[in-house]
Amino acid sequence: MFSALAIGESRVEGLLTGEDVLATAAALRAMGAQIERGEDDVWRIHGVGVGGLLQPEGALDMGNSGTSTRLLMGLVASHAITATFTGDASLSKRPMNRVIEPLSLMGADVTATPGARGGTLPLMLRGISPAVPIDYRLPVASAQVKSAVLLAGLNTPGITRVIEPVATRDHSERMLRGFGAELDVEQGADGARIISIRGEAELRPQHIVVPGDPSSAAFPAVAALLVPGSEVTIANVGLNPTRAALFDVLRMMGGDIQFANPREVGGEPVADIVVRHSALKGIETPVDTVASMVDEYPILFVAAALAEGRTVARGLEELRVKESDRIAVMAEGLRAIGARVEELEDGLIIDGTGGDPLPGGATIAARLDHRIAMSFAVAGLVSRAAVTIDDMGPVATSFPGFTRLMGELGAVAA
């Protein structure tokens, strides 16, 4: 997205070619950016400049990607163009009001699906230029909402500010600075984090090497912790502290996880993760880590189901409005394969097996949710009877090589 707003050619290496990324590239092409993926797997992007997005001729199909949708809504909001956003059945149930509210304050006009709660797709967004700079305090910690407002602020005269009471993942801030935007971060008197961006920026093209995704690394990491005799090294993983709290929590549970060859790539901390089979113990997960591992709770729940003792995870209301209601779906699925689970309004209580395999022998309805599907695939590795996932297709949205990679590590899929 930032490359599409820079003047000149940016090159991106190591980019995940999941469906979410492909949908984002297609949407940006529809608005004027030139984006090509070479045979060398290097993406070359010729941007249109800040303020240069063009009117798309058709609807922007975002597939399953809530992140792409919300961030692109921010981009469009401060351009004098109109875009219609559509998505698959799962994305069309996800609420967009948390993004619609601040973008409307900046002058954008959004028409969501009539009668739907929370403002859902399909929706039409009429941007405005010049937009109105705002000071916006996030009512709920959300990196996606923060980034949407900052992206809208790129083409808005003056200073746009986002105040977040709890720090969320900061990839957008790091990369905006790297592309040349004037962005400041300061601590408020109440401890809140205040991010300010000066609009009408001129972004410079970049050469970016993308590290491995910690959310994807979570699945082979937990599998290695749970399967006896395992030792797995996951190379080149981004360990931004606003994203990698899962590994800290797994260490609290007794996980043998080491970071080798630490380095910095493009302003982001990176390392190779070495994981060995471990006897895990149940804990009460810290509430202050939720924002930095919200996507990893499904696989953490699987780890908890094999731990010794009780794990209590609370403060997870956000999981109910992901690709599925991840609290309810994980509780239902874990019970089906023999785990002891109590569902709370804001989380789960799980009494683990102490390392003994789960009974298994059930078919899991993944509800079109890639992380649910991958989590129960890992659970199948530590179950006596096979665990069947009804549809692994959604995994292609974020981790198209999941089944192949797990097979290379010794997992067997029927």
QUIGI-V106107 format. One record per pair of residues at least 6 apart in sequence whose C-alpha atoms are under 6 Angstrom apart, sorted by the first residue. I is the first residue (numbers start at 1). J is the second residue. D is the distance in whole Angstrom. If there is no record, write none. Layout:
i->{I | I}
j->{J | J}
d->{D | D}
//
This chain:
i->{3 | 3 | 4 | 4 | 5 | 5 | 5 | 5 | 6 | 6 | 6 | 6 | 6 | 7 | 7 | 8 | 8 | 9 | 9 | 9 | 10 | 10 | 10 | 10 | 10 | 11 | 11 | 11 | 12 | 12 | 12 | 12 | 12 | 13 | 13 | 14 | 14 | 15 | 18 | 18 | 18 | 18 | 19 | 20 | 20 | 23 | 27 | 30 | 31 | 31 | 31 | 31 | 32 | 33 | 33 | 34 | 34 | 35 | 35 | 36 | 36 | 37 | 51 | 55 | 59 | 59 | 60 | 61 | 61 | 62 | 63 | 63 | 64 | 64 | 71 | 74 | 74 | 74 | 74 | 75 | 75 | 76 | 77 | 77 | 77 | 78 | 78 | 78 | 78 | 78 | 78 | 79 | 79 | 79 | 80 | 80 | 80 | 81 | 82 | 82 | 82 | 83 | 83 | 84 | 84 | 85 | 85 | 86 | 86 | 90 | 92 | 92 | 95 | 95 | 95 | 96 | 96 | 97 | 97 | 99 | 106 | 106 | 107 | 108 | 108 | 108 | 109 | 109 | 110 | 110 | 111 | 111 | 112 | 112 | 112 | 113 | 113 | 113 | 130 | 131 | 133 | 133 | 134 | 135 | 135 | 136 | 136 | 137 | 137 | 138 | 143 | 143 | 153 | 153 | 154 | 154 | 154 | 155 | 155 | 156 | 156 | 157 | 157 | 158 | 158 | 159 | 159 | 160 | 160 | 161 | 161 | 162 | 162 | 163 | 163 | 164 | 164 | 165 | 168 | 168 | 169 | 169 | 179 | 179 | 180 | 181 | 182 | 182 | 183 | 183 | 184 | 184 | 185 | 185 | 186 | 187 | 211 | 211 | 211 | 212 | 212 | 212 | 214 | 214 | 223 | 224 | 224 | 224 | 225 | 225 | 225 | 226 | 228 | 230 | 230 | 231 | 231 | 232 | 232 | 233 | 233 | 234 | 234 | 235 | 236 | 236 | 237 | 237 | 238 | 238 | 239 | 239 | 240 | 242 | 243 | 243 | 245 | 245 | 246 | 253 | 253 | 254 | 255 | 256 | 256 | 257 | 257 | 258 | 258 | 259 | 259 | 259 | 260 | 260 | 261 | 262 | 262 | 263 | 263 | 264 | 280 | 281 | 281 | 282 | 282 | 282 | 282 | 282 | 283 | 284 | 284 | 285 | 287 | 299 | 304 | 305 | 306 | 306 | 306 | 306 | 307 | 307 | 307 | 308 | 308 | 309 | 309 | 310 | 310 | 311 | 311 | 312 | 313 | 313 | 314 | 314 | 315 | 316 | 316 | 317 | 319 | 320 | 323 | 333 | 337 | 337 | 337 | 338 | 338 | 340 | 340 | 341 | 341 | 342 | 342 | 357 | 357 | 358 | 359 | 359 | 360 | 360 | 360 | 360 | 360 | 361 | 361 | 361 | 362 | 363 | 363 | 364 | 364 | 365 | 366 | 366 | 368 | 370 | 370 | 380}
j->{10 | 47 | 33 | 47 | 47 | 48 | 49 | 50 | 47 | 49 | 203 | 204 | 205 | 47 | 49 | 46 | 205 | 45 | 46 | 205 | 44 | 45 | 205 | 206 | 207 | 43 | 44 | 207 | 42 | 43 | 207 | 208 | 209 | 42 | 209 | 209 | 210 | 210 | 396 | 397 | 398 | 400 | 397 | 65 | 397 | 62 | 60 | 56 | 53 | 54 | 55 | 56 | 54 | 47 | 48 | 45 | 46 | 44 | 45 | 43 | 44 | 43 | 155 | 81 | 84 | 85 | 85 | 86 | 87 | 87 | 87 | 88 | 88 | 91 | 148 | 148 | 149 | 151 | 152 | 151 | 152 | 127 | 108 | 127 | 152 | 127 | 128 | 129 | 131 | 152 | 155 | 127 | 128 | 129 | 127 | 128 | 129 | 127 | 125 | 126 | 127 | 124 | 125 | 123 | 124 | 122 | 123 | 121 | 122 | 323 | 120 | 121 | 118 | 119 | 120 | 119 | 120 | 118 | 119 | 145 | 131 | 132 | 131 | 126 | 127 | 128 | 125 | 126 | 124 | 125 | 123 | 124 | 119 | 120 | 123 | 120 | 122 | 123 | 156 | 156 | 159 | 160 | 160 | 161 | 162 | 162 | 163 | 162 | 163 | 164 | 168 | 169 | 160 | 199 | 199 | 200 | 201 | 199 | 200 | 199 | 200 | 199 | 200 | 198 | 199 | 197 | 198 | 196 | 197 | 195 | 196 | 194 | 195 | 193 | 194 | 192 | 193 | 192 | 242 | 291 | 242 | 243 | 203 | 204 | 203 | 201 | 197 | 198 | 196 | 197 | 195 | 196 | 194 | 195 | 194 | 193 | 236 | 237 | 238 | 236 | 237 | 238 | 237 | 238 | 378 | 230 | 276 | 277 | 276 | 277 | 278 | 277 | 277 | 276 | 277 | 275 | 276 | 274 | 275 | 273 | 274 | 272 | 273 | 272 | 271 | 272 | 270 | 271 | 269 | 270 | 269 | 270 | 269 | 292 | 292 | 293 | 292 | 293 | 293 | 280 | 281 | 280 | 278 | 275 | 276 | 274 | 275 | 273 | 274 | 271 | 272 | 273 | 271 | 272 | 271 | 270 | 271 | 269 | 270 | 270 | 307 | 307 | 308 | 307 | 308 | 309 | 310 | 311 | 311 | 311 | 312 | 313 | 315 | 375 | 352 | 352 | 352 | 353 | 354 | 355 | 352 | 354 | 355 | 352 | 354 | 351 | 352 | 350 | 351 | 349 | 350 | 349 | 347 | 348 | 346 | 347 | 346 | 346 | 347 | 346 | 326 | 326 | 369 | 364 | 359 | 360 | 362 | 358 | 359 | 350 | 351 | 349 | 350 | 348 | 349 | 382 | 383 | 383 | 383 | 384 | 383 | 384 | 385 | 386 | 387 | 385 | 386 | 387 | 387 | 388 | 389 | 389 | 390 | 390 | 372 | 373 | 394 | 394 | 395 | 387}
d->{6 | 6 | 6 | 4 | 5 | 5 | 4 | 5 | 5 | 5 | 5 | 5 | 5 | 5 | 5 | 5 | 6 | 5 | 5 | 6 | 6 | 5 | 5 | 5 | 6 | 6 | 5 | 5 | 6 | 5 | 6 | 5 | 6 | 5 | 5 | 6 | 5 | 6 | 6 | 5 | 5 | 6 | 4 | 5 | 5 | 5 | 6 | 5 | 5 | 5 | 6 | 5 | 6 | 5 | 6 | 6 | 5 | 6 | 5 | 6 | 5 | 4 | 6 | 5 | 5 | 6 | 5 | 5 | 5 | 5 | 4 | 5 | 6 | 5 | 5 | 4 | 6 | 5 | 5 | 5 | 5 | 6 | 5 | 4 | 6 | 5 | 5 | 5 | 5 | 5 | 6 | 5 | 5 | 5 | 5 | 5 | 5 | 5 | 6 | 4 | 6 | 6 | 5 | 6 | 4 | 6 | 5 | 6 | 5 | 6 | 6 | 5 | 5 | 5 | 5 | 5 | 6 | 5 | 5 | 5 | 5 | 5 | 6 | 6 | 5 | 6 | 6 | 5 | 6 | 4 | 6 | 5 | 5 | 6 | 4 | 6 | 6 | 6 | 6 | 5 | 6 | 5 | 5 | 5 | 6 | 5 | 6 | 6 | 4 | 5 | 5 | 6 | 5 | 5 | 5 | 6 | 6 | 5 | 5 | 5 | 6 | 5 | 6 | 6 | 6 | 6 | 5 | 6 | 5 | 6 | 4 | 6 | 5 | 6 | 5 | 6 | 5 | 4 | 6 | 6 | 4 | 6 | 5 | 5 | 5 | 6 | 6 | 6 | 6 | 4 | 6 | 5 | 6 | 5 | 5 | 5 | 6 | 6 | 5 | 6 | 4 | 6 | 6 | 6 | 6 | 5 | 6 | 6 | 6 | 4 | 5 | 6 | 6 | 6 | 5 | 6 | 4 | 6 | 5 | 5 | 4 | 6 | 5 | 4 | 5 | 5 | 5 | 6 | 6 | 4 | 5 | 5 | 6 | 5 | 5 | 6 | 6 | 6 | 6 | 5 | 5 | 5 | 5 | 6 | 6 | 6 | 5 | 6 | 5 | 6 | 6 | 5 | 6 | 5 | 5 | 6 | 4 | 6 | 5 | 6 | 5 | 5 | 5 | 6 | 6 | 5 | 5 | 4 | 5 | 6 | 5 | 5 | 6 | 5 | 6 | 4 | 5 | 5 | 6 | 5 | 5 | 5 | 6 | 5 | 4 | 6 | 5 | 6 | 4 | 6 | 5 | 5 | 5 | 5 | 5 | 5 | 5 | 5 | 5 | 5 | 5 | 6 | 5 | 6 | 6 | 4 | 6 | 6 | 5 | 6 | 5 | 6 | 5 | 6 | 5 | 5 | 5 | 4 | 5 | 5 | 5 | 6 | 5 | 6 | 6 | 5 | 5 | 5 | 5 | 4 | 6 | 5 | 6 | 5 | 6 | 5 | 6 | 5 | 4 | 5}
//
